Amino acid sequence: MDFAYAALDKGLIPDFALRRAIRALNRQRLASLALPSPNYSQHIEGKLAYIDSLKKSEIAIETDTANEQHYQVDTEFMLSCMGKRAKYSCCLYQRGDETLDQAEEAMLESYCEKAKLKDGQDILDLGCGWGSLSLFLAEKYPNSRIRSLSNSKTQKLHIDSVAKARGFKNLEIFTGDVKVFEFDPDQFDRILSIEMFEHMKNYSELFRKVSRWLKPHDDQDPPYLFIHIFCHKTTPYHFEQDDGWMSQNFFSGGTMPSHDLFLHFQQDVKLESIWWINGKHYAKTSEDWLKRQDAANRNGRAVASLREDAKKKGKEEIEGEKTFYRFRVFYLACAEFFATNDGEEWGVGHYLFTRRP
């Protein structure tokens, strides 16, 4: 296995072979998620035991590792893979022939509609990535006050620079770990979180904490929490270190929620609406990221940039080359993963909660 991982880090395994191997691994994962018997009660018992384990955990684990794997990777490299809005999460291909830029815009617009956003609100973007949603909202709602939380200093530097260049005065970025970071209570009309909850564990504590940041419940104008996650249709599970390459390199300490998982954590929030988005949207997003990454590396430019970035961070230059090829495998794996069974195994969940009175 070490030999195979070393070959992946050098880009020595052709894509057609990788895709076949990934599909085989996906079949193994699905087999592991299958009910142990036709008795549905055993499935429910297993899910409730999993939920109980989450309630006994910390809010999040291995957050520094996740930062290293994703969120403090060289900004120039990451931007070269994404669309013009720098959306590092599933995009929406409503017709199927959209460009990545168009699919980014479509998904961002869907958040505004589902979260019932309007100009003049106090809005928090929780886990804001490279600022796709924060910058979009600052532009779309000039009279709103947008605040955003990132766990990455390099992400903050990028967002601040873009906001300054575009003359946005209604956006403020904070850096901190959601486990310990606190906003003042009762201050947000809306909180939106896009693909952050997959890095979390104790959703009871997290919902309790986040709900306090929402303004008090008002029947005429209720505050809302909107969440976007990737998920399996029925069965939640942990990303364990011994699961293999993906867990070790991209989702250390992560969670694969089930689509219904958050329904079991409504002590402090109340679910208003729920949506399912077929996984083929994420598969196409990942394929587009892969194409852009390869295009950015014409004449070896992206690898050279990553080698230089590794050197600046005091690492061996070869680590930059490993980063390039690991992201290629990651995008390719996600494309195959979310396309499984015509996109009806793993997909994206959208949720709208309000604060309980």
VENVEN-V86214 format. One record per run of one state. SS is the DSSP state (H for helix, E for strand, - for the rest). FROM is the first residue (numbers start at 1). LEN is the number of residues. If there is no record, write none. Layout:
BEGIN
ss->SS from->FROM len->LEN
ss->SS from->FROM len->LEN
END
This chain:
BEGIN
ss->- from->1 len->1
ss->H from->2 len->8
ss->- from->10 len->5
ss->H from->15 len->19
ss->- from->34 len->6
ss->H from->40 len->16
ss->- from->56 len->4
ss->E from->60 len->1
ss->- from->61 len->2
ss->H from->63 len->9
ss->- from->72 len->3
ss->H from->75 len->7
ss->- from->82 len->18
ss->H from->100 len->15
ss->- from->115 len->7
ss->E from->122 len->5
ss->- from->127 len->5
ss->H from->132 len->9
ss->- from->141 len->4
ss->E from->145 len->6
ss->- from->151 len->2
ss->H from->153 len->14
ss->- from->167 len->4
ss->E from->171 len->5
ss->- from->176 len->12
ss->E from->188 len->1
ss->- from->189 len->1
ss->E from->190 len->5
ss->- from->195 len->2
ss->H from->197 len->3
ss->E from->200 len->1
ss->- from->201 len->2
ss->H from->203 len->11
ss->E from->214 len->1
ss->- from->215 len->9
ss->E from->224 len->9
ss->- from->233 len->4
ss->E from->237 len->2
ss->- from->239 len->2
ss->H from->241 len->3
ss->- from->244 len->1
ss->H from->245 len->5
ss->- from->250 len->5
ss->E from->255 len->4
ss->- from->259 len->2
ss->H from->261 len->4
ss->- from->265 len->4
ss->E from->269 len->9
ss->- from->278 len->2
ss->H from->280 len->17
ss->- from->297 len->1
ss->H from->298 len->15
ss->- from->313 len->5
ss->H from->318 len->26
ss->- from->344 len->2
ss->E from->346 len->10
ss->- from->356 len->2
END
